[in-house]
Amino acid sequence: MKLFERIVKNGLNVRQVEKLVREYGKKSEQKSTHAQRRSDATVGSIEERMQQILGTRVKIDVHDGGRGEIKVEFYSSDDLERLFDLISSIQS
């Protein structure tokens, strides 16, 4: 809406509007890239903390819309049982 108001107010021609839209797209892309980097850093930090707590490799995959998956590796049936016991201990 702001772009439209600016176009009408300044009486911009087609080429000027195209330039304005490109610049607006770059700004939006920079904002989303910054937000993505911040999100990636947060996810990475959580992965590291979970790896320390669980004592095994953890991978977090975030999908569009904020949904995702947490993958926890285990290396033997004993290791799986250890992880199960650890996670079960959280229950009150």
PyMOL Python script that loads the backbone (N, CA, C, O; Angstrom):
from pymol import cmd

cmd.read_pdbstr("""\
ATOM      1  N   MET A   1       0.831  -1.184   0.000  1.00  0.00           N
ATOM      2  CA  MET A   1       0.000   0.000   0.000  1.00  0.00           C
ATOM      3  C   MET A   1       0.881   1.256   0.000  1.00  0.00           C
ATOM      4  O   MET A   1       0.588   2.239  -0.680  1.00  0.00           O
ATOM      5  N   LYS A   2       1.979   1.195   0.787  1.00  0.00           N
ATOM      6  CA  LYS A   2       2.884   2.346   0.830  1.00  0.00           C
ATOM      7  C   LYS A   2       3.492   2.621  -0.540  1.00  0.00           C
ATOM      8  O   LYS A   2       3.634   3.773  -0.951  1.00  0.00           O
ATOM      9  N   LEU A   3       3.852   1.537  -1.246  1.00  0.00           N
ATOM     10  CA  LEU A   3       4.412   1.708  -2.582  1.00  0.00           C
ATOM     11  C   LEU A   3       3.399   2.371  -3.512  1.00  0.00           C
ATOM     12  O   LEU A   3       3.737   3.284  -4.265  1.00  0.00           O
ATOM     13  N   PHE A   4       2.171   1.907  -3.451  1.00  0.00           N
ATOM     14  CA  PHE A   4       1.125   2.471  -4.298  1.00  0.00           C
ATOM     15  C   PHE A   4       0.956   3.966  -4.019  1.00  0.00           C
ATOM     16  O   PHE A   4       0.893   4.777  -4.943  1.00  0.00           O
ATOM     17  N   GLU A   5       0.883   4.318  -2.741  1.00  0.00           N
ATOM     18  CA  GLU A   5       0.725   5.733  -2.374  1.00  0.00           C
ATOM     19  C   GLU A   5       1.902   6.566  -2.886  1.00  0.00           C
ATOM     20  O   GLU A   5       1.722   7.687  -3.361  1.00  0.00           O
ATOM     21  N   ARG A   6       3.088   6.012  -2.784  1.00  0.00           N
ATOM     22  CA  ARG A   6       4.279   6.721  -3.256  1.00  0.00           C
ATOM     23  C   ARG A   6       4.247   6.915  -4.777  1.00  0.00           C
ATOM     24  O   ARG A   6       4.612   7.975  -5.285  1.00  0.00           O
ATOM     25  N   ILE A   7       3.807   5.881  -5.489  1.00  0.00           N
ATOM     26  CA  ILE A   7       3.713   5.952  -6.954  1.00  0.00           C
ATOM     27  C   ILE A   7       2.725   7.034  -7.368  1.00  0.00           C
ATOM     28  O   ILE A   7       3.024   7.854  -8.236  1.00  0.00           O
ATOM     29  N   VAL A   8       1.551   7.036  -6.749  1.00  0.00           N
ATOM     30  CA  VAL A   8       0.522   8.016  -7.099  1.00  0.00           C
ATOM     31  C   VAL A   8       0.950   9.422  -6.708  1.00  0.00           C
ATOM     32  O   VAL A   8       0.805  10.362  -7.488  1.00  0.00           O
ATOM     33  N   LYS A   9       1.476   9.561  -5.497  1.00  0.00           N
ATOM     34  CA  LYS A   9       1.876  10.878  -4.996  1.00  0.00           C
ATOM     35  C   LYS A   9       2.938  11.517  -5.891  1.00  0.00           C
ATOM     36  O   LYS A   9       2.880  12.713  -6.175  1.00  0.00           O
ATOM     37  N   ASN A  10       3.911  10.710  -6.334  1.00  0.00           N
ATOM     38  CA  ASN A  10       5.030  11.237  -7.125  1.00  0.00           C
ATOM     39  C   ASN A  10       4.797  11.140  -8.632  1.00  0.00           C
ATOM     40  O   ASN A  10       5.627  11.596  -9.418  1.00  0.00           O
ATOM     41  N   GLY A  11       3.678  10.551  -9.034  1.00  0.00           N
ATOM     42  CA  GLY A  11       3.371  10.428 -10.459  1.00  0.00           C
ATOM     43  C   GLY A  11       4.465   9.689 -11.227  1.00  0.00           C
ATOM     44  O   GLY A  11       4.876  10.124 -12.304  1.00  0.00           O
ATOM     45  N   LEU A  12       4.936   8.568 -10.669  1.00  0.00           N
ATOM     46  CA  LEU A  12       6.052   7.838 -11.270  1.00  0.00           C
ATOM     47  C   LEU A  12       5.660   7.158 -12.577  1.00  0.00           C
ATOM     48  O   LEU A  12       4.527   6.706 -12.740  1.00  0.00           O
ATOM     49  N   ASN A  13       6.616   7.092 -13.510  1.00  0.00           N
ATOM     50  CA  ASN A  13       6.375   6.371 -14.760  1.00  0.00           C
ATOM     51  C   ASN A  13       6.724   4.899 -14.571  1.00  0.00           C
ATOM     52  O   ASN A  13       7.168   4.484 -13.501  1.00  0.00           O
ATOM     53  N   VAL A  14       6.517   4.121 -15.623  1.00  0.00           N
ATOM     54  CA  VAL A  14       6.707   2.668 -15.544  1.00  0.00           C
ATOM     55  C   VAL A  14       8.127   2.299 -15.128  1.00  0.00           C
ATOM     56  O   VAL A  14       8.308   1.446 -14.260  1.00  0.00           O
ATOM     57  N   ARG A  15       9.113   2.909 -15.715  1.00  0.00           N
ATOM     58  CA  ARG A  15      10.515   2.599 -15.402  1.00  0.00           C
ATOM     59  C   ARG A  15      10.836   2.945 -13.943  1.00  0.00           C
ATOM     60  O   ARG A  15      11.547   2.199 -13.270  1.00  0.00           O
ATOM     61  N   GLN A  16      10.323   4.053 -13.467  1.00  0.00           N
ATOM     62  CA  GLN A  16      10.561   4.452 -12.081  1.00  0.00           C
ATOM     63  C   GLN A  16       9.892   3.462 -11.119  1.00  0.00           C
ATOM     64  O   GLN A  16      10.443   3.126 -10.071  1.00  0.00           O
ATOM     65  N   VAL A  17       8.692   3.002 -11.499  1.00  0.00           N
ATOM     66  CA  VAL A  17       7.982   2.021 -10.665  1.00  0.00           C
ATOM     67  C   VAL A  17       8.763   0.708 -10.637  1.00  0.00           C
ATOM     68  O   VAL A  17       8.907   0.093  -9.580  1.00  0.00           O
ATOM     69  N   GLU A  18       9.269   0.275 -11.798  1.00  0.00           N
ATOM     70  CA  GLU A  18      10.067  -0.954 -11.852  1.00  0.00           C
ATOM     71  C   GLU A  18      11.284  -0.856 -10.941  1.00  0.00           C
ATOM     72  O   GLU A  18      11.597  -1.795 -10.209  1.00  0.00           O
ATOM     73  N   LYS A  19      11.964   0.275 -10.988  1.00  0.00           N
ATOM     74  CA  LYS A  19      13.140   0.484 -10.143  1.00  0.00           C
ATOM     75  C   LYS A  19      12.754   0.455  -8.660  1.00  0.00           C
ATOM     76  O   LYS A  19      13.445  -0.153  -7.843  1.00  0.00           O
ATOM     77  N   LEU A  20      11.659   1.109  -8.329  1.00  0.00           N
ATOM     78  CA  LEU A  20      11.181   1.160  -6.947  1.00  0.00           C
ATOM     79  C   LEU A  20      10.854  -0.250  -6.443  1.00  0.00           C
ATOM     80  O   LEU A  20      11.198  -0.607  -5.316  1.00  0.00           O
ATOM     81  N   VAL A  21      10.196  -1.038  -7.276  1.00  0.00           N
ATOM     82  CA  VAL A  21       9.828  -2.402  -6.893  1.00  0.00           C
ATOM     83  C   VAL A  21      11.073  -3.266  -6.691  1.00  0.00           C
ATOM     84  O   VAL A  21      11.129  -4.058  -5.750  1.00  0.00           O
ATOM     85  N   ARG A  22      12.077  -3.118  -7.573  1.00  0.00           N
ATOM     86  CA  ARG A  22      13.329  -3.878  -7.404  1.00  0.00           C
ATOM     87  C   ARG A  22      14.003  -3.527  -6.082  1.00  0.00           C
ATOM     88  O   ARG A  22      14.459  -4.407  -5.352  1.00  0.00           O
ATOM     89  N   GLU A  23      14.061  -2.232  -5.784  1.00  0.00           N
ATOM     90  CA  GLU A  23      14.682  -1.799  -4.531  1.00  0.00           C
ATOM     91  C   GLU A  23      13.912  -2.329  -3.328  1.00  0.00           C
ATOM     92  O   GLU A  23      14.507  -2.758  -2.339  1.00  0.00           O
ATOM     93  N   TYR A  24      12.601  -2.298  -3.418  1.00  0.00           N
ATOM     94  CA  TYR A  24      11.765  -2.815  -2.330  1.00  0.00           C
ATOM     95  C   TYR A  24      12.013  -4.306  -2.137  1.00  0.00           C
ATOM     96  O   TYR A  24      12.087  -4.787  -1.006  1.00  0.00           O
ATOM     97  N   GLY A  25      12.141  -5.048  -3.262  1.00  0.00           N
ATOM     98  CA  GLY A  25      12.408  -6.484  -3.195  1.00  0.00           C
ATOM     99  C   GLY A  25      13.736  -6.791  -2.534  1.00  0.00           C
ATOM    100  O   GLY A  25      13.847  -7.751  -1.773  1.00  0.00           O
ATOM    101  N   LYS A  26      14.753  -5.974  -2.822  1.00  0.00           N
ATOM    102  CA  LYS A  26      16.067  -6.172  -2.197  1.00  0.00           C
ATOM    103  C   LYS A  26      15.998  -5.967  -0.698  1.00  0.00           C
ATOM    104  O   LYS A  26      16.594  -6.723   0.069  1.00  0.00           O
ATOM    105  N   LYS A  27      15.258  -4.926  -0.275  1.00  0.00           N
ATOM    106  CA  LYS A  27      15.125  -4.651   1.157  1.00  0.00           C
ATOM    107  C   LYS A  27      14.403  -5.794   1.854  1.00  0.00           C
ATOM    108  O   LYS A  27      14.808  -6.214   2.938  1.00  0.00           O
ATOM    109  N   SER A  28      13.329  -6.305   1.238  1.00  0.00           N
ATOM    110  CA  SER A  28      12.586  -7.421   1.821  1.00  0.00           C
ATOM    111  C   SER A  28      13.461  -8.660   1.920  1.00  0.00           C
ATOM    112  O   SER A  28      13.412  -9.387   2.912  1.00  0.00           O
ATOM    113  N   GLU A  29      14.264  -8.897   0.885  1.00  0.00           N
ATOM    114  CA  GLU A  29      15.156 -10.053   0.868  1.00  0.00           C
ATOM    115  C   GLU A  29      16.198  -9.943   1.970  1.00  0.00           C
ATOM    116  O   GLU A  29      16.504 -10.935   2.632  1.00  0.00           O
ATOM    117  N   GLN A  30      16.747  -8.750   2.176  1.00  0.00           N
ATOM    118  CA  GLN A  30      17.742  -8.539   3.225  1.00  0.00           C
ATOM    119  C   GLN A  30      17.130  -8.795   4.593  1.00  0.00           C
ATOM    120  O   GLN A  30      17.764  -9.405   5.454  1.00  0.00           O
ATOM    121  N   LYS A  31      15.893  -8.331   4.799  1.00  0.00           N
ATOM    122  CA  LYS A  31      15.221  -8.545   6.086  1.00  0.00           C
ATOM    123  C   LYS A  31      14.986 -10.024   6.331  1.00  0.00           C
ATOM    124  O   LYS A  31      15.230 -10.511   7.435  1.00  0.00           O
ATOM    125  N   SER A  32      14.510 -10.758   5.311  1.00  0.00           N
ATOM    126  CA  SER A  32      14.242 -12.175   5.498  1.00  0.00           C
ATOM    127  C   SER A  32      15.535 -12.953   5.692  1.00  0.00           C
ATOM    128  O   SER A  32      15.564 -13.917   6.457  1.00  0.00           O
ATOM    129  N   THR A  33      16.608 -12.551   5.010  1.00  0.00           N
ATOM    130  CA  THR A  33      17.901 -13.209   5.180  1.00  0.00           C
ATOM    131  C   THR A  33      18.414 -13.006   6.594  1.00  0.00           C
ATOM    132  O   THR A  33      18.939 -13.934   7.210  1.00  0.00           O
ATOM    133  N   HIS A  34      18.263 -11.789   7.112  1.00  0.00           N
ATOM    134  CA  HIS A  34      18.694 -11.495   8.482  1.00  0.00           C
ATOM    135  C   HIS A  34      17.881 -12.324   9.477  1.00  0.00           C
ATOM    136  O   HIS A  34      18.435 -12.902  10.412  1.00  0.00           O
ATOM    137  N   ALA A  35      16.569 -12.377   9.269  1.00  0.00           N
ATOM    138  CA  ALA A  35      15.722 -13.172  10.157  1.00  0.00           C
ATOM    139  C   ALA A  35      16.091 -14.645  10.068  1.00  0.00           C
ATOM    140  O   ALA A  35      16.096 -15.347  11.079  1.00  0.00           O
ATOM    141  N   GLN A  36      16.399 -15.115   8.865  1.00  0.00           N
ATOM    142  CA  GLN A  36      16.786 -16.511   8.676  1.00  0.00           C
ATOM    143  C   GLN A  36      18.094 -16.811   9.405  1.00  0.00           C
ATOM    144  O   GLN A  36      18.221 -17.848  10.055  1.00  0.00           O
ATOM    145  N   ARG A  37      19.072 -15.897   9.297  1.00  0.00           N
ATOM    146  CA  ARG A  37      20.355 -16.104   9.991  1.00  0.00           C
ATOM    147  C   ARG A  37      20.146 -16.174  11.496  1.00  0.00           C
ATOM    148  O   ARG A  37      20.737 -17.014  12.175  1.00  0.00           O
ATOM    149  N   ARG A  38      19.301 -15.286  12.016  1.00  0.00           N
ATOM    150  CA  ARG A  38      19.026 -15.275  13.457  1.00  0.00           C
ATOM    151  C   ARG A  38      18.351 -16.584  13.851  1.00  0.00           C
ATOM    152  O   ARG A  38      18.688 -17.178  14.875  1.00  0.00           O
ATOM    153  N   SER A  39      17.400 -17.031  13.037  1.00  0.00           N
ATOM    154  CA  SER A  39      16.706 -18.281  13.299  1.00  0.00           C
ATOM    155  C   SER A  39      17.670 -19.456  13.235  1.00  0.00           C
ATOM    156  O   SER A  39      17.623 -20.344  14.086  1.00  0.00           O
ATOM    157  N   ASP A  40      18.554 -19.468  12.224  1.00  0.00           N
ATOM    158  CA  ASP A  40      19.552 -20.534  12.095  1.00  0.00           C
ATOM    159  C   ASP A  40      20.465 -20.582  13.314  1.00  0.00           C
ATOM    160  O   ASP A  40      20.806 -21.662  13.796  1.00  0.00           O
ATOM    161  N   ALA A  41      20.857 -19.423  13.807  1.00  0.00           N
ATOM    162  CA  ALA A  41      21.724 -19.362  14.985  1.00  0.00           C
ATOM    163  C   ALA A  41      20.997 -19.910  16.207  1.00  0.00           C
ATOM    164  O   ALA A  41      21.593 -20.618  17.019  1.00  0.00           O
ATOM    165  N   THR A  42      19.719 -19.588  16.340  1.00  0.00           N
ATOM    166  CA  THR A  42      18.931 -20.085  17.466  1.00  0.00           C
ATOM    167  C   THR A  42      18.793 -21.594  17.396  1.00  0.00           C
ATOM    168  O   THR A  42      18.978 -22.286  18.398  1.00  0.00           O
ATOM    169  N   VAL A  43      18.468 -22.111  16.210  1.00  0.00           N
ATOM    170  CA  VAL A  43      18.326 -23.555  16.027  1.00  0.00           C
ATOM    171  C   VAL A  43      19.659 -24.240  16.302  1.00  0.00           C
ATOM    172  O   VAL A  43      19.694 -25.276  16.965  1.00  0.00           O
ATOM    173  N   GLY A  44      20.746 -23.680  15.806  1.00  0.00           N
ATOM    174  CA  GLY A  44      22.066 -24.254  16.050  1.00  0.00           C
ATOM    175  C   GLY A  44      22.406 -24.317  17.529  1.00  0.00           C
ATOM    176  O   GLY A  44      22.979 -25.297  18.005  1.00  0.00           O
ATOM    177  N   SER A  45      22.051 -23.275  18.241  1.00  0.00           N
ATOM    178  CA  SER A  45      22.301 -23.226  19.682  1.00  0.00           C
ATOM    179  C   SER A  45      21.483 -24.300  20.407  1.00  0.00           C
ATOM    180  O   SER A  45      21.981 -24.965  21.315  1.00  0.00           O
ATOM    181  N   ILE A  46      20.240 -24.456  19.999  1.00  0.00           N
ATOM    182  CA  ILE A  46      19.387 -25.478  20.619  1.00  0.00           C
ATOM    183  C   ILE A  46      19.918 -26.873  20.300  1.00  0.00           C
ATOM    184  O   ILE A  46      19.929 -27.746  21.169  1.00  0.00           O
ATOM    185  N   GLU A  47      20.360 -27.089  19.051  1.00  0.00           N
ATOM    186  CA  GLU A  47      20.956 -28.382  18.686  1.00  0.00           C
ATOM    187  C   GLU A  47      22.131 -28.710  19.600  1.00  0.00           C
ATOM    188  O   GLU A  47      22.224 -29.815  20.135  1.00  0.00           O
ATOM    189  N   GLU A  48      23.025 -27.742  19.774  1.00  0.00           N
ATOM    190  CA  GLU A  48      24.204 -27.963  20.624  1.00  0.00           C
ATOM    191  C   GLU A  48      23.805 -28.297  22.052  1.00  0.00           C
ATOM    192  O   GLU A  48      24.365 -29.214  22.653  1.00  0.00           O
ATOM    193  N   ARG A  49      22.847 -27.565  22.600  1.00  0.00           N
ATOM    194  CA  ARG A  49      22.409 -27.815  23.977  1.00  0.00           C
ATOM    195  C   ARG A  49      21.786 -29.197  24.116  1.00  0.00           C
ATOM    196  O   ARG A  49      22.033 -29.905  25.092  1.00  0.00           O
ATOM    197  N   MET A  50      20.966 -29.578  23.121  1.00  0.00           N
ATOM    198  CA  MET A  50      20.341 -30.903  23.179  1.00  0.00           C
ATOM    199  C   MET A  50      21.392 -32.009  23.061  1.00  0.00           C
ATOM    200  O   MET A  50      21.273 -33.044  23.716  1.00  0.00           O
ATOM    201  N   GLN A  51      22.415 -31.800  22.234  1.00  0.00           N
ATOM    202  CA  GLN A  51      23.488 -32.785  22.092  1.00  0.00           C
ATOM    203  C   GLN A  51      24.224 -32.969  23.413  1.00  0.00           C
ATOM    204  O   GLN A  51      24.573 -34.089  23.786  1.00  0.00           O
ATOM    205  N   GLN A  52      24.459 -31.860  24.122  1.00  0.00           N
ATOM    206  CA  GLN A  52      25.130 -31.947  25.418  1.00  0.00           C
ATOM    207  C   GLN A  52      24.266 -32.692  26.424  1.00  0.00           C
ATOM    208  O   GLN A  52      24.766 -33.519  27.187  1.00  0.00           O
ATOM    209  N   ILE A  53      22.984 -32.404  26.424  1.00  0.00           N
ATOM    210  CA  ILE A  53      22.071 -33.045  27.383  1.00  0.00           C
ATOM    211  C   ILE A  53      21.906 -34.528  27.078  1.00  0.00           C
ATOM    212  O   ILE A  53      21.950 -35.359  27.985  1.00  0.00           O
ATOM    213  N   LEU A  54      21.712 -34.866  25.787  1.00  0.00           N
ATOM    214  CA  LEU A  54      21.437 -36.255  25.412  1.00  0.00           C
ATOM    215  C   LEU A  54      22.699 -37.082  25.191  1.00  0.00           C
ATOM    216  O   LEU A  54      22.647 -38.311  25.201  1.00  0.00           O
ATOM    217  N   GLY A  55      23.826 -36.414  24.994  1.00  0.00           N
ATOM    218  CA  GLY A  55      25.077 -37.139  24.798  1.00  0.00           C
ATOM    219  C   GLY A  55      25.155 -37.837  23.453  1.00  0.00           C
ATOM    220  O   GLY A  55      25.824 -38.863  23.330  1.00  0.00           O
ATOM    221  N   THR A  56      24.492 -37.307  22.454  1.00  0.00           N
ATOM    222  CA  THR A  56      24.522 -37.874  21.112  1.00  0.00           C
ATOM    223  C   THR A  56      24.208 -36.785  20.096  1.00  0.00           C
ATOM    224  O   THR A  56      23.820 -35.677  20.465  1.00  0.00           O
ATOM    225  N   ARG A  57      24.375 -37.103  18.811  1.00  0.00           N
ATOM    226  CA  ARG A  57      24.138 -36.118  17.753  1.00  0.00           C
ATOM    227  C   ARG A  57      22.648 -35.830  17.610  1.00  0.00           C
ATOM    228  O   ARG A  57      21.823 -36.744  17.598  1.00  0.00           O
ATOM    229  N   VAL A  58      22.315 -34.533  17.503  1.00  0.00           N
ATOM    230  CA  VAL A  58      20.936 -34.081  17.329  1.00  0.00           C
ATOM    231  C   VAL A  58      20.900 -33.171  16.105  1.00  0.00           C
ATOM    232  O   VAL A  58      21.773 -32.318  15.941  1.00  0.00           O
ATOM    233  N   LYS A  59      19.911 -33.344  15.259  1.00  0.00           N
ATOM    234  CA  LYS A  59      19.729 -32.501  14.078  1.00  0.00           C
ATOM    235  C   LYS A  59      18.308 -31.955  14.091  1.00  0.00           C
ATOM    236  O   LYS A  59      17.344 -32.710  14.221  1.00  0.00           O
ATOM    237  N   ILE A  60      18.184 -30.640  13.957  1.00  0.00           N
ATOM    238  CA  ILE A  60      16.877 -29.997  13.904  1.00  0.00           C
ATOM    239  C   ILE A  60      16.672 -29.450  12.499  1.00  0.00           C
ATOM    240  O   ILE A  60      17.475 -28.658  12.006  1.00  0.00           O
ATOM    241  N   ASP A  61      15.594 -29.879  11.861  1.00  0.00           N
ATOM    242  CA  ASP A  61      15.219 -29.385  10.534  1.00  0.00           C
ATOM    243  C   ASP A  61      13.967 -28.541  10.693  1.00  0.00           C
ATOM    244  O   ASP A  61      12.934 -29.034  11.147  1.00  0.00           O
ATOM    245  N   VAL A  62      14.058 -27.264  10.319  1.00  0.00           N
ATOM    246  CA  VAL A  62      12.914 -26.361  10.409  1.00  0.00           C
ATOM    247  C   VAL A  62      12.345 -26.180   9.008  1.00  0.00           C
ATOM    248  O   VAL A  62      13.077 -25.889   8.062  1.00  0.00           O
ATOM    249  N   HIS A  63      11.029 -26.355   8.884  1.00  0.00           N
ATOM    250  CA  HIS A  63      10.332 -26.210   7.613  1.00  0.00           C
ATOM    251  C   HIS A  63       9.573 -24.890   7.603  1.00  0.00           C
ATOM    252  O   HIS A  63       9.506 -24.195   8.616  1.00  0.00           O
ATOM    253  N   ASP A  64       9.008 -24.554   6.460  1.00  0.00           N
ATOM    254  CA  ASP A  64       8.194 -23.349   6.358  1.00  0.00           C
ATOM    255  C   ASP A  64       7.050 -23.405   7.360  1.00  0.00           C
ATOM    256  O   ASP A  64       6.506 -24.473   7.643  1.00  0.00           O
ATOM    257  N   GLY A  65       6.700 -22.262   7.884  1.00  0.00           N
ATOM    258  CA  GLY A  65       5.598 -22.195   8.839  1.00  0.00           C
ATOM    259  C   GLY A  65       6.020 -22.490  10.264  1.00  0.00           C
ATOM    260  O   GLY A  65       5.177 -22.539  11.160  1.00  0.00           O
ATOM    261  N   GLY A  66       7.331 -22.690  10.493  1.00  0.00           N
ATOM    262  CA  GLY A  66       7.811 -22.906  11.851  1.00  0.00           C
ATOM    263  C   GLY A  66       7.755 -24.351  12.323  1.00  0.00           C
ATOM    264  O   GLY A  66       8.188 -24.649  13.436  1.00  0.00           O
ATOM    265  N   ARG A  67       7.236 -25.247  11.509  1.00  0.00           N
ATOM    266  CA  ARG A  67       7.191 -26.664  11.890  1.00  0.00           C
ATOM    267  C   ARG A  67       8.538 -27.302  11.608  1.00  0.00           C
ATOM    268  O   ARG A  67       9.373 -26.723  10.913  1.00  0.00           O
ATOM    269  N   GLY A  68       8.750 -28.494  12.146  1.00  0.00           N
ATOM    270  CA  GLY A  68      10.020 -29.140  11.880  1.00  0.00           C
ATOM    271  C   GLY A  68      10.139 -30.509  12.500  1.00  0.00           C
ATOM    272  O   GLY A  68       9.162 -31.103  12.957  1.00  0.00           O
ATOM    273  N   GLU A  69      11.369 -30.992  12.502  1.00  0.00           N
ATOM    274  CA  GLU A  69      11.675 -32.315  13.033  1.00  0.00           C
ATOM    275  C   GLU A  69      12.936 -32.238  13.872  1.00  0.00           C
ATOM    276  O   GLU A  69      13.841 -31.451  13.592  1.00  0.00           O
ATOM    277  N   ILE A  70      12.982 -33.061  14.899  1.00  0.00           N
ATOM    278  CA  ILE A  70      14.193 -33.231  15.693  1.00  0.00           C
ATOM    279  C   ILE A  70      14.632 -34.683  15.499  1.00  0.00           C
ATOM    280  O   ILE A  70      13.878 -35.614  15.780  1.00  0.00           O
ATOM    281  N   LYS A  71      15.866 -34.860  15.012  1.00  0.00           N
ATOM    282  CA  LYS A  71      16.401 -36.202  14.796  1.00  0.00           C
ATOM    283  C   LYS A  71      17.489 -36.458  15.832  1.00  0.00           C
ATOM    284  O   LYS A  71      18.437 -35.684  15.958  1.00  0.00           O
ATOM    285  N   VAL A  72      17.342 -37.550  16.569  1.00  0.00           N
ATOM    286  CA  VAL A  72      18.294 -37.926  17.610  1.00  0.00           C
ATOM    287  C   VAL A  72      18.930 -39.255  17.198  1.00  0.00           C
ATOM    288  O   VAL A  72      18.238 -40.258  17.025  1.00  0.00           O
ATOM    289  N   GLU A  73      20.253 -39.248  17.044  1.00  0.00           N
ATOM    290  CA  GLU A  73      20.948 -40.467  16.633  1.00  0.00           C
ATOM    291  C   GLU A  73      21.224 -41.366  17.835  1.00  0.00           C
ATOM    292  O   GLU A  73      21.473 -40.897  18.946  1.00  0.00           O
ATOM    293  N   PHE A  74      21.173 -42.671  17.576  1.00  0.00           N
ATOM    294  CA  PHE A  74      21.628 -43.650  18.564  1.00  0.00           C
ATOM    295  C   PHE A  74      22.445 -44.687  17.831  1.00  0.00           C
ATOM    296  O   PHE A  74      22.293 -44.867  16.623  1.00  0.00           O
ATOM    297  N   TYR A  75      23.309 -45.369  18.556  1.00  0.00           N
ATOM    298  CA  TYR A  75      24.315 -46.212  17.915  1.00  0.00           C
ATOM    299  C   TYR A  75      24.225 -47.680  18.286  1.00  0.00           C
ATOM    300  O   TYR A  75      24.985 -48.506  17.780  1.00  0.00           O
ATOM    301  N   SER A  76      23.301 -47.996  19.164  1.00  0.00           N
ATOM    302  CA  SER A  76      23.097 -49.392  19.539  1.00  0.00           C
ATOM    303  C   SER A  76      21.758 -49.483  20.267  1.00  0.00           C
ATOM    304  O   SER A  76      21.148 -48.462  20.584  1.00  0.00           O
ATOM    305  N   SER A  77      21.308 -50.696  20.528  1.00  0.00           N
ATOM    306  CA  SER A  77      20.056 -50.856  21.278  1.00  0.00           C
ATOM    307  C   SER A  77      20.224 -50.350  22.709  1.00  0.00           C
ATOM    308  O   SER A  77      19.280 -49.821  23.295  1.00  0.00           O
ATOM    309  N   ASP A  78      21.423 -50.509  23.273  1.00  0.00           N
ATOM    310  CA  ASP A  78      21.679 -49.978  24.615  1.00  0.00           C
ATOM    311  C   ASP A  78      21.623 -48.455  24.620  1.00  0.00           C
ATOM    312  O   ASP A  78      21.106 -47.848  25.557  1.00  0.00           O
ATOM    313  N   ASP A  79      22.161 -47.841  23.563  1.00  0.00           N
ATOM    314  CA  ASP A  79      22.145 -46.393  23.455  1.00  0.00           C
ATOM    315  C   ASP A  79      20.708 -45.889  23.312  1.00  0.00           C
ATOM    316  O   ASP A  79      20.346 -44.868  23.897  1.00  0.00           O
ATOM    317  N   LEU A  80      19.896 -46.601  22.540  1.00  0.00           N
ATOM    318  CA  LEU A  80      18.489 -46.226  22.395  1.00  0.00           C
ATOM    319  C   LEU A  80      17.776 -46.317  23.739  1.00  0.00           C
ATOM    320  O   LEU A  80      16.990 -45.440  24.098  1.00  0.00           O
ATOM    321  N   GLU A  81      18.055 -47.364  24.462  1.00  0.00           N
ATOM    322  CA  GLU A  81      17.442 -47.535  25.782  1.00  0.00           C
ATOM    323  C   GLU A  81      17.882 -46.425  26.738  1.00  0.00           C
ATOM    324  O   GLU A  81      17.077 -45.912  27.514  1.00  0.00           O
ATOM    325  N   ARG A  82      19.162 -46.060  26.676  1.00  0.00           N
ATOM    326  CA  ARG A  82      19.673 -44.960  27.512  1.00  0.00           C
ATOM    327  C   ARG A  82      18.939 -43.658  27.194  1.00  0.00           C
ATOM    328  O   ARG A  82      18.536 -42.927  28.099  1.00  0.00           O
ATOM    329  N   LEU A  83      18.769 -43.375  25.902  1.00  0.00           N
ATOM    330  CA  LEU A  83      18.059 -42.160  25.488  1.00  0.00           C
ATOM    331  C   LEU A  83      16.602 -42.195  25.945  1.00  0.00           C
ATOM    332  O   LEU A  83      16.064 -41.194  26.417  1.00  0.00           O
ATOM    333  N   PHE A  84      15.974 -43.359  25.800  1.00  0.00           N
ATOM    334  CA  PHE A  84      14.598 -43.491  26.241  1.00  0.00           C
ATOM    335  C   PHE A  84      14.483 -43.229  27.749  1.00  0.00           C
ATOM    336  O   PHE A  84      13.591 -42.507  28.193  1.00  0.00           O
ATOM    337  N   ASP A  85      15.383 -43.817  28.518  1.00  0.00           N
ATOM    338  CA  ASP A  85      15.363 -43.609  29.972  1.00  0.00           C
ATOM    339  C   ASP A  85      15.571 -42.142  30.318  1.00  0.00           C
ATOM    340  O   ASP A  85      14.909 -41.603  31.205  1.00  0.00           O
ATOM    341  N   LEU A  86      16.504 -41.494  29.606  1.00  0.00           N
ATOM    342  CA  LEU A  86      16.788 -40.079  29.849  1.00  0.00           C
ATOM    343  C   LEU A  86      15.558 -39.217  29.544  1.00  0.00           C
ATOM    344  O   LEU A  86      15.184 -38.352  30.336  1.00  0.00           O
ATOM    345  N   ILE A  87      14.946 -39.460  28.403  1.00  0.00           N
ATOM    346  CA  ILE A  87      13.761 -38.667  28.038  1.00  0.00           C
ATOM    347  C   ILE A  87      12.582 -38.996  28.947  1.00  0.00           C
ATOM    348  O   ILE A  87      11.799 -38.110  29.292  1.00  0.00           O
ATOM    349  N   SER A  88      12.449 -40.261  29.336  1.00  0.00           N
ATOM    350  CA  SER A  88      11.365 -40.650  30.243  1.00  0.00           C
ATOM    351  C   SER A  88      11.502 -39.999  31.606  1.00  0.00           C
ATOM    352  O   SER A  88      10.503 -39.748  32.280  1.00  0.00           O
ATOM    353  N   SER A  89      12.722 -39.725  32.012  1.00  0.00           N
ATOM    354  CA  SER A  89      12.951 -39.130  33.343  1.00  0.00           C
ATOM    355  C   SER A  89      12.402 -37.708  33.435  1.00  0.00           C
ATOM    356  O   SER A  89      12.248 -37.177  34.534  1.00  0.00           O
ATOM    357  N   ILE A  90      12.107 -37.092  32.303  1.00  0.00           N
ATOM    358  CA  ILE A  90      11.548 -35.738  32.288  1.00  0.00           C
ATOM    359  C   ILE A  90      10.129 -35.742  32.835  1.00  0.00           C
ATOM    360  O   ILE A  90       9.688 -34.762  33.436  1.00  0.00           O
ATOM    361  N   GLN A  91       9.420 -36.835  32.630  1.00  0.00           N
ATOM    362  CA  GLN A  91       8.030 -36.958  33.055  1.00  0.00           C
ATOM    363  C   GLN A  91       7.923 -36.809  34.576  1.00  0.00           C
ATOM    364  O   GLN A  91       8.680 -37.425  35.327  1.00  0.00           O
ATOM    365  N   SER A  92       6.989 -35.997  35.006  1.00  0.00           N
ATOM    366  CA  SER A  92       6.812 -35.751  36.452  1.00  0.00           C
ATOM    367  C   SER A  92       5.990 -36.810  37.114  1.00  0.00           C
ATOM    368  O   SER A  92       5.754 -36.744  38.321  1.00  0.00           O
TER     369      SER A  92
END
""", "prot")
cmd.dss("prot")
cmd.show_as("cartoon", "prot")
cmd.util.cbc("prot")
cmd.orient("prot")
